[in-house]
Amino acid sequence: MGIFKIEGGKQLKGQIQPQGAKNEALQILCAVLLTPEKVTIHNIPDIIDVNKLIDLLGNLGVTVEKLASGSYTFQAKTVNLQYLESEAFKQDGRGLRGSIMIVGPLLARFGKGYIPKPGGDKIGRRRLDTHFEGFIKLGATFRYNREDYFYGVEATQLQGTNMLLDEASVTGTANIVMAAVLAKGTTTIYNAACEPYLQQLCNMLNRMGAKIKGIGSNLLTIEGVTSLQGTVHTMLPDMIEIGSWIGLAAMTKSELTITNVNWEYLGQIPNVFRKLGITVEKRGDDIFIPAHKNGYEIQNYIDGSVLTISDAPWPGFTPDLLSIILVVATQARGSVLIHQKMFESRLFFVDKLIDMGAKIILCDPHRAVVIGHDFKSQLKATTMTSPDIRAGVSLLIAALSAKGTSTIHNIEQIDRGYEHIDMRLKAIGAQIERV
């Protein structure tokens, strides 16, 4: 397993370009299975989770051609459905959470889709019920083998229907949409997720010939078509990485410019960081963060009560950035309550921050109170292990702000979501070494 050694307490300076969006890539790549024609995709991040999915598509028989860094063509002209029932597929699918989203396209185009219980971050229970309930409502037959945790859905012809999702699941909505575009008749999905990455998927499908209305709302109407064609698609920058770099700039008192961020898709992110007292300046389509030499102060509510930052489905604040917010708050002036509503194990990394000297009270699996140091007491370097992608980057940001040399183990977790992170941090002055 790899290790990062970080010499912290250094000011950084320069520009950093966010990678393509990981969560968008996992949806968009699965959509190539819906057509036998070529699909060209640009701005694909070079990260472990995405590369695993590209390999899985190749094993399924999809022709994959790399055009340039971040640009590929995919053609699912001949798909090897026998691979879906092989031991190799069971192994490949388990290692990747995003593999669940191949089921909808396969079911729609070939009449069957299988998947082993997917892996991914250990951040709490992440149900698959929304996905399979949607497929069943479209007319699929569901089966589950408890011995090897293997799911399957089959249908001769999916039929459009009306459905109300039990939760606004992003991956669940994406999977059901990809199944419904080739169903017979009209499908309406209420309580649909409406994240920018799902909007991107729907817009791409429409360019391929799908008929989806209500994009960006929680009510999608899909008129089924008989086939889809190829297209060209460019992915958005990763909003989670953008938020990570804002937090990094604040914690290290660095002047950073984050370039080409697509401001219109950032939602609450700039405002939440501003509530922590961080200056987030819009310069064209860039974000400029000045060096916060005098620190930053948390804004209380107008009645003087302590600020609460919590996660919610879009357009609420993304749960993937709460770990970053928590770390940034450790050096703010004031206190804040972090409420992680959506996952019950995502705050357990705070023990590492407490070891570094942070003042954090973990109230329960979902809530933590952070009492900021106002940089009067610098975090101390330590040795730690990355538990998941977002907590891993949060610990990396803490290490870059801490005095001394920190070591982070299990950095493969960070590499799952952040492209060449050590090289990009070195380019703005960080002292980080991959061992």
C-alpha positions in Angstrom: 0.0 0.0 0.0 1.2 3.5 -0.8 2.1 6.2 1.7 2.1 10.0 1.6 4.8 11.9 3.6 3.8 15.5 4.0 5.9 18.4 5.4 3.2 20.7 6.6 2.9 24.4 7.6 3.9 25.7 4.1 2.1 28.4 2.2 1.0 27.4 -1.3 0.5 29.7 -4.3 -0.7 29.4 -7.9 -3.4 28.0 -10.1 -5.0 24.6 -9.9 -7.4 23.1 -12.5 -10.1 20.8 -11.2 -10.3 17.3 -12.8 -13.4 16.0 -14.5 -16.2 15.0 -12.2 -15.9 11.5 -10.7 -19.5 11.1 -9.9 -20.6 12.2 -13.4 -18.1 9.9 -15.0 -19.5 6.8 -13.3 -22.9 7.6 -14.8 -21.8 8.7 -18.3 -19.5 5.8 -18.9 -22.4 3.3 -18.2 -24.6 5.1 -20.7 -22.3 4.0 -23.6 -23.9 0.6 -23.2 -27.2 2.0 -24.5 -26.1 2.3 -28.2 -24.1 0.2 -30.7 -22.7 3.5 -32.1 -19.5 5.3 -31.0 -19.7 7.7 -28.0 -16.8 10.1 -27.4 -16.3 11.5 -23.9 -13.9 14.3 -22.9 -12.5 15.4 -19.5 -12.6 11.9 -18.0 -10.6 11.9 -14.7 -7.6 9.5 -14.5 -8.5 8.0 -11.1 -8.8 4.4 -9.8 -12.6 4.2 -9.7 -13.1 5.5 -13.2 -10.3 3.4 -14.7 -11.8 0.3 -13.0 -15.1 1.0 -14.7 -13.4 1.5 -18.1 -11.7 -1.9 -17.6 -15.0 -3.5 -16.7 -16.6 -2.1 -19.9 -13.7 -3.5 -21.9 -14.2 -6.9 -20.3 -17.9 -6.6 -21.3 -16.8 -6.3 -24.9 -17.0 -2.6 -25.4 -14.3 -1.3 -27.8 -12.4 1.4 -25.9 -10.0 3.7 -27.6 -8.0 6.4 -25.8 -7.7 9.5 -28.0 -5.7 11.8 -25.6 -5.4 12.4 -21.9 -9.0 12.4 -20.5 -10.6 11.7 -23.9 -11.9 8.3 -25.1 -14.3 6.7 -27.6 -16.5 3.8 -26.6 -18.4 1.5 -28.8 -20.7 -1.2 -27.4 -21.4 -2.8 -30.7 -20.9 -6.4 -29.4 -21.4 -7.0 -25.7 -20.4 -10.2 -24.1 -23.4 -11.0 -21.9 -21.8 -14.3 -20.8 -19.2 -12.3 -18.9 -22.0 -11.1 -16.6 -22.3 -14.6 -15.1 -18.6 -15.3 -14.8 -16.5 -15.4 -11.6 -14.3 -12.7 -13.1 -17.3 -10.3 -13.3 -18.3 -11.1 -9.8 -14.8 -10.1 -8.6 -14.6 -7.0 -10.9 -18.0 -5.7 -9.9 -17.5 -6.0 -6.2 -14.6 -3.6 -6.2 -16.5 -0.6 -7.5 -19.6 1.1 -6.2 -20.3 2.7 -9.6 -20.7 -0.8 -11.2 -24.4 -0.8 -10.1 -25.2 1.7 -13.0 -24.4 -0.8 -15.7 -27.6 -2.7 -14.8 -30.1 -0.1 -16.2 -28.5 0.2 -19.6 -28.0 -3.6 -20.0 -31.6 -4.3 -18.9 -32.9 -1.7 -21.4 -30.9 -2.8 -24.4 -30.4 -6.6 -23.8 -33.2 -7.5 -21.5 -31.1 -8.5 -18.5 -28.6 -7.0 -16.1 -26.6 -8.6 -13.3 -24.3 -7.2 -10.6 -22.6 -8.5 -7.5 -23.0 -6.5 -4.3 -20.9 -3.4 -5.1 -18.0 -2.2 -3.0 -16.8 1.4 -2.5 -16.4 3.6 0.6 -17.1 2.3 4.1 -19.2 5.3 5.0 -22.4 3.6 6.2 -25.3 1.7 4.6 -26.0 2.6 1.0 -29.2 0.9 -0.1 -29.8 -0.5 -3.6 -33.6 -0.8 -3.1 -34.4 2.4 -5.1 -32.6 1.0 -8.2 -34.3 -2.4 -8.2 -37.8 -1.1 -7.2 -37.6 1.2 -10.2 -36.7 -1.7 -12.5 -39.5 -3.8 -11.1 -42.0 -1.0 -11.7 -40.8 -0.9 -15.3 -41.7 -4.6 -15.6 -38.5 -6.4 -14.8 -38.3 -9.6 -12.8 -35.9 -9.4 -9.9 -33.8 -12.2 -8.3 -31.2 -12.2 -5.6 -28.7 -15.0 -4.7 -28.0 -14.6 -1.0 -25.1 -17.1 -1.1 -22.9 -14.9 -3.3 -24.7 -11.6 -3.0 -25.6 -11.5 -6.7 -28.4 -9.4 -8.0 -30.3 -9.9 -11.4 -33.1 -8.3 -13.3 -34.6 -9.5 -16.6 -37.4 -8.3 -18.9 -38.5 -9.1 -22.4 -39.7 -5.5 -22.9 -39.7 -2.7 -20.3 -43.0 -0.8 -20.0 -43.2 2.9 -19.1 -45.0 3.7 -15.8 -45.4 6.3 -13.1 -43.2 6.0 -10.1 -42.5 7.9 -6.9 -39.0 7.2 -5.6 -38.6 6.3 -1.9 -35.5 8.6 -1.8 -33.9 11.1 -4.2 -31.0 8.7 -4.9 -28.6 10.1 -7.6 -27.3 6.7 -8.8 -30.8 5.2 -8.4 -32.4 8.0 -10.6 -29.6 7.6 -13.2 -30.0 3.9 -13.4 -33.8 4.1 -13.8 -33.5 6.9 -16.4 -31.1 4.8 -18.4 -33.5 1.9 -18.3 -36.6 4.0 -19.1 -35.2 5.7 -22.2 -35.7 2.4 -24.2 -38.9 1.3 -22.5 -42.2 1.2 -24.4 -44.4 4.2 -23.5 -44.0 7.1 -21.1 -42.3 6.9 -17.7 -42.6 9.6 -15.0 -40.2 9.7 -12.1 -41.2 11.9 -9.1 -38.8 12.6 -6.3 -36.0 12.2 -8.9 -32.5 13.5 -8.0 -31.6 16.6 -9.9 -27.9 17.0 -9.3 -25.9 18.7 -12.1 -24.2 15.4 -13.0 -27.7 13.8 -13.5 -28.6 16.8 -15.6 -25.5 16.1 -17.7 -26.5 12.5 -18.1 -30.1 13.4 -19.2 -28.8 16.1 -21.7 -26.3 13.5 -23.1 -29.1 10.9 -23.5 -31.3 13.5 -25.3 -28.5 14.2 -27.8 -28.4 10.4 -28.4 -32.1 10.5 -29.3 -33.8 10.1 -25.9 -36.9 12.2 -25.0 -36.5 13.4 -21.4 -38.3 16.4 -20.1 -38.1 18.1 -16.7 -34.3 18.0 -16.5 -33.0 19.8 -13.4 -36.3 19.3 -11.5 -37.5 16.4 -9.3 -40.1 15.3 -11.9 -38.7 13.7 -15.0 -40.9 12.6 -17.9 -39.4 10.1 -20.3 -41.0 9.0 -23.6 -39.4 5.8 -24.6 -37.6 5.4 -28.0 -36.6 2.3 -29.9 -32.9 3.0 -30.2 -30.2 5.6 -29.4 -27.2 6.9 -31.4 -23.7 8.0 -30.7 -22.7 11.4 -29.4 -19.9 13.6 -28.0 -19.9 14.6 -24.4 -17.7 16.8 -22.2 -17.9 16.3 -18.4 -18.1 19.1 -15.8 -15.3 19.9 -13.4 -15.5 18.0 -10.1 -17.3 20.2 -7.6 -16.0 18.1 -4.7 -12.5 18.7 -5.8 -13.2 22.4 -6.2 -14.5 22.5 -2.6 -11.4 20.6 -1.5 -9.1 23.2 -3.0 -11.1 26.1 -1.3 -10.6 24.3 2.0 -6.9 23.7 1.3 -6.3 27.4 0.5 -8.0 28.5 3.8 -6.2 26.0 6.0 -2.8 26.8 4.6 -3.4 30.6 4.4 -2.6 30.3 0.7 -3.5 32.5 -2.3 -5.0 30.1 -4.9 -6.9 30.4 -8.1 -9.1 27.5 -9.1 -9.7 27.7 -12.8 -12.7 26.9 -15.1 -15.1 25.8 -12.3 -18.4 26.2 -14.1 -19.9 28.5 -11.4 -23.5 27.9 -12.4 -23.2 24.3 -11.2 -21.6 24.9 -7.8 -24.9 25.5 -6.0 -24.4 26.1 -2.2 -20.7 25.3 -2.2 -19.3 28.9 -2.3 -21.9 30.2 0.2 -21.2 27.5 2.8 -17.5 28.3 2.7 -18.3 32.0 3.0 -20.3 31.2 6.2 -17.1 29.9 7.7 -15.6 33.3 6.9 -13.6 32.3 3.8 -13.4 34.8 0.9 -14.5 33.1 -2.3 -14.2 35.5 -5.1 -15.7 35.0 -8.6 -13.3 36.0 -11.4 -14.9 35.1 -14.7 -15.3 31.3 -14.4 -12.5 31.0 -11.9 -12.5 31.1 -8.1 -9.9 33.3 -6.4 -9.1 32.6 -2.7 -6.8 35.2 -1.1 -4.3 34.3 1.6 -6.3 34.5 4.9 -3.4 36.0 6.9 -5.8 37.0 9.7 -7.7 33.8 9.7 -11.5 33.4 9.1 -14.5 33.8 11.4 -17.6 31.6 11.4 -20.8 33.5 11.0 -23.5 32.7 13.6 -27.2 32.8 12.8 -28.8 36.2 13.0 -30.1 35.4 16.5 -26.6 34.6 17.7 -27.0 30.9 17.8 -24.3 28.5 16.7 -24.1 27.8 12.9 -25.2 24.3 11.7 -23.9 23.0 8.4 -25.7 19.9 7.2 -26.0 17.9 4.0 -29.0 17.4 1.8 -29.9 16.3 -1.7 -29.3 18.9 -4.5 -29.7 21.9 -4.4 -28.7 21.3 -0.7 -25.1 21.0 0.3 -23.3 17.9 -0.9 -22.4 15.3 1.8 -19.1 14.7 0.1 -17.8 18.1 1.3 -18.8 17.9 5.0 -15.5 16.2 5.8 -13.6 19.2 4.2 -15.9 21.7 6.0 -15.2 20.0 9.4 -11.4 20.2 8.9 -11.5 23.8 7.8 -13.6 24.7 10.9 -10.8 23.4 13.2 -8.8 26.6 12.6 -11.7 29.1 12.3 -12.7 31.7 14.9 -15.9 30.3 16.5 -17.8 27.1 16.6 -20.0 25.1 14.3 -22.2 22.0 14.4 -21.6 19.6 11.5 -24.6 17.4 10.9 -24.0 14.5 8.5 -27.5 13.3 7.9 -27.1 10.9 5.0 -24.3 8.5 6.1 -23.8 7.2 9.6 -20.1 6.4 9.5 -18.6 9.4 7.8 -17.6 11.4 10.8 -15.5 8.6 12.5 -12.3 10.0 11.1 -12.4 12.9 13.6 -10.4 10.9 16.1 -7.3 11.5 13.8 -8.0 15.2 13.9 -8.3 15.1 17.7 -4.9 13.4 17.8 -3.6 16.4 15.8 -4.9 18.8 18.4 -8.3 19.7 17.0 -11.1 20.5 19.4 -14.0 18.3 18.2 -16.9 16.8 20.2 -18.4 13.8 18.4 -22.0 13.9 19.6 -23.1 10.8 17.8 -22.5 9.1 14.5 -24.1 12.0 12.6 -23.1 15.1 14.5 -19.9 16.8 15.6 -19.2 20.2 17.2 -16.0 21.9 16.1 -14.4 24.6 18.3 -12.0 26.5 16.1 -8.4 27.3 17.2 -8.2 30.6 15.1 -4.7 29.4 14.2 -3.5 30.2 17.7 -2.7 26.5 18.2 -1.4 24.8 15.0 -2.4 21.2 14.3 0.4 18.7 15.1 1.8 16.3 12.5 1.0 12.6 13.0 0.7 9.2 11.4 -2.8 8.3 10.1 -4.7 6.0 7.7 -7.2 7.2 5.1 -10.5 5.5 5.7 -12.3 6.7 2.6 -11.9 9.1 -0.3 -13.3 12.3 1.3 -12.0 11.7 4.8 -8.6 10.9 3.2 -8.4 14.3 1.4 -9.6 16.0 4.6 -6.7 14.4 6.5 -4.3 15.4 3.7 -5.4 19.0 4.0 -5.0 18.8 7.8 -1.5 17.4 7.3 -0.6 20.2 4.8 -1.5 22.8 7.4 0.1 21.0 10.4 3.6 21.7 11.8 6.0 18.9 11.1 6.0 15.7 9.0 2.8 13.7 8.7 2.4 10.2 7.2 -0.9 9.0 5.6 -1.3 5.3 4.9 -3.8 3.6 2.6 -3.6 6.5 0.0 -5.2 4.2 -2.6 -8.4 5.5 -1.1 -7.5 9.1 -2.0 -6.3 8.0 -5.5 -9.8 6.5 -6.1 -11.2 10.0 -6.4 -8.3 12.5 -6.9 -6.2 12.6 -10.1 -2.4 12.7 -9.6 -3.0 14.7 -6.4 0.6 14.7 -5.2 1.9 16.0 -8.5 -0.7 18.7 -8.7 -0.1 19.8 -5.1 3.7 19.9 -5.7 3.0 22.3 -8.6 1.6 24.9 -6.2 4.3 24.5 -3.6 3.3 21.6 -1.4 6.0 19.3 0.1 4.4 15.9 -0.4 6.1 12.6 -1.3 4.5 9.4 -2.5 6.3 6.4 -1.0 
